[in-house]
Amino acid sequence: MQASVPVRAPTWVSQRRLFQQKLSELHKCNNLNELKQLHALIYRSYLHQDPFLSTKLITSYSNCRQMVSAISVFNQVQTPNVHLYNTMIRAHVHNSQSLQAFDVFYRMQCNGVWPDNFTYPFLLKAFSGPSYISVVRMVHAHVEKFGFYSDIFVPNALLDSYSKCGVMGVHAARKLFWVMEMRDTVSWNTMIGGLVKLGEVVEGRELFDEMPERDSVSWNTMIDGYVKGGEMDAAFELFQRMPERNVVSWSTMISGYSKAGDMETARMLFDKMPVKNLVSWTIIISGYAEKGIVKEAIELYDRMEEALLRPDDGTIISVLAACAESGLLGLGERVHVTIERSRYTCSVHVCNALLDMYAKCGSLNRALSVFYRMRSRDLVSWNAIIHGLAMHGNGREALQLFTGMKQEGFAPDKVTFVGVLCACTHGGFVDEGIHYFYNMERDYGVTPEIEHYGCIIDLLGRGGRLNEAFQLVHDMPIKPNNVIWGALLGACRMHNAVELAEEVLNQLVKLEPYDSGNLSMISNIYAAAGNWDKVCDARLKMKNTGSQKPSGASLIELENEVHEFTVVDKSHPKSVRIYQMINGLSQHLKKDGYTADEILKENYSGSLGGSL
C-alpha cells in the first residue's frame, strides 16, 4: 500500500497581487529605496499618468523629503486634477517651501483647475508670520469670492493663519471671528490662542468665559497664557476648575512654577501627577538644575531612568542647557555618562548642548574632547567652543579655532564675532580685535551690532586706549546702552581716569538713575585718586537714592551640591562652623603679623557699600 503524501501550501505568491497590495499602501511608504523600486514598476506598467497613483507617489516622496522626485511625478501627469494639485501644495508646505506652494496654487488656476474647499486649508498652512499677512488677506479675498465660508474648515484655517501674523493678523482674525455665521470649538480655541500669544490674556479670558462648549485645548490654552504672563494664581484657579486634567495641564503648571522659582509647589504638583511622561520629567529636572539644586535634580534624573524612560534629544538638550545656565557640572557629567552607557546616537544638536555645557562650566578639556570627536559640526559647534575658550582666558586658542573654522568652509556670523572679540578682550589682543571689528562687515558681510560695539569698547578700555573708546562711543550708529557706558566706567576705574569717569557717570545716571552700583564704582575711582570729599558725595547720593548695591555672591559646587555665599551671610545651615573657621584663620594671620589696613583702605567704598 502506497503511503499518502502530505499536502503542502504553495510557496509562491502572486506578483500581481503583491504589487496591487503595495500600490494600495504606497502613500505610507517611507523607505526611499523601496519607494524608488515601486516607482520603477509603476512606470514600467504605464501607470505613471494615473492621478490616483501619482497622488500617493507625491505624498511618499514628500514624506521622504525628496521634493525633486515629487515634482517629477507631478509633471508627468498631463491633465492633473484638483486633488493632485492639492497634494502638490501640501507636499511643498510639508517641506517648508511656501513660495513653491503658492506657485502651484497660481498655476492650477492658470490651467483652468479651480480650488476646492481642501485647497485653502493646505495652502494657508504655508503662511505664518507678520511678513505674510498680505498673502493671507489675498487668500481670504479668494475665499470670499468663491464662497467657501460654508465649510467651517476654511474660515478656521484663515483664523489660524491670521492669528500667527502678529498684531495686525490678530486684529484681522478678531474681525473674521465675529462675522463667522458658524463657529465650532476649534474656532474659539484658535481665536483665544491668538489673543493669548499676543499677550491679550484679559480678552482671551473673556472669550473663554463666553465659549458655549470647552474642551481640554481650551483650558490648556488659557492656563498657558496665564503661565507665560507670570500670573500663577490665575493659572492655578483655572487648573483647579478643570473638569478633566491631562498631562499637558499638569506639565504647564509645573513649568510655570519652576520658572517662577517656586520649586516646592512645582515638586508638589509633579508628585501628584497621575501619569508622568518624558516631558514632565524633563521640566522638573531642568527646573531644579536651573536653580542650582543639584541633589534633587540628580535624584529625579535617576528615578526617571529607573522608570525606564529613555531620554530623547529634547530631554538631553533641555537638561544640559539648564546645567550650562547654572554651572552644574555634576549633573551634566551624569547625563554624559547616560549617553555613553546607552550608546545613544547623538545628533549634532545634542553634541552642541554637551559641548556648550562643558564650556560654560569651565571644563575646557572635556569641551574640546567632545568637539574633536564630533562626526559632523555646524556653525553652532564652532561658536560654542570659540565662546567657551574666549570666556575662560584661552584667547589665542579661540582665534586659532576661528581660523580653522574658516578653512573648513564655515562663514562666521554675528555670534562668532562676539566670541572672537571676547577672545581678543580677555587675551589682551587689542590690535587684532580692532582688525576683526573693522573688517567683519567688509570681509564677511556681518554688520556690527550693539554686542560687538560693547566688546570692542571694552577691549579698548582695558588696553588703556580710553580716548579711542570714547570717540567710538560718540561715532557709533547705534545709541549706546548702559552696558557700553558701564564698560567704559570700568575702564576708567582701571586706569584712574577721573574726569572721563564723571562724564560716563552722567550718561549712566540718565539711563539708570536708581542704580547704586554706578555710584559705588565712581566712589572707588575717587578713593583710588585720594579725593575723599568726592567719595563722601558719592556715598551721600547713594543714600539719597534709597537704593542699595546688591551684594556679590560666590557659588561653590561641592559633592554635587551648590552652596551660595554673600557678604555677612548666615543663611547657610553650617554658617556657624564656617565663621568659626574664618575667625580661626584670622587669629593665625594676626599671629604671623598680618594686617589688612591697606586692603581696607583700597576697598574703602566697597566696605561702606556692604554696610549700607
Secondary structure, DSSP 4 states (H G I P E B T S, - for coil): -PPPPPP-------HHHHHHHHHHTGGG---HHHHHHHHHHHHHTT-TT-HHHHHHHHHHHHHTT-HHHHHHHHHT-SS--HHHHHHHHHHHHHTT-HHHHHHHHHHHHHTT----TTHHHHHHTT--SGGGHHHHHHHHHHHHHHT-TTSTHHHHHHHHHHHTSHHHHHHHHHHHHHH-S---HHHHHHHHHHHHHTT-HHHHHHHHHH-SS--HHHHHHHHHHHHHTT-HHHHHHHHHH-SS--HHHHHHHHHHHHHTT-HHHHHHHHHH-SS--HHHHHHHHHHHHHTT-HHHHHHHHHHHHHTT----HHHHHHHHHHHHHHT-HHHHHHHHHHHHHTT----HHHHHHHHHHHHHTT-HHHHHHHHHH-SS--HHHHHHHHHHHHHTT-HHHHHHHHHHHHHTTPPP-HHHHHHHHHHHHHHT-HHHHHHHHHHHHHHH-----HHHHHHHHHHHHHTT-HHHHHHHHHH-SSPP-HHHHHHHHHHHHHTT-HHHHHHHHHHHHHH-TT-HHHHHHHHHHHHHHT-HHHHHHHHHHHHHHT--PPPP-EEEE-SS-EEEE-TT---STTHHHHHHHHHHHHHHHHHTT---HHHHHHTHHHHHHHH-
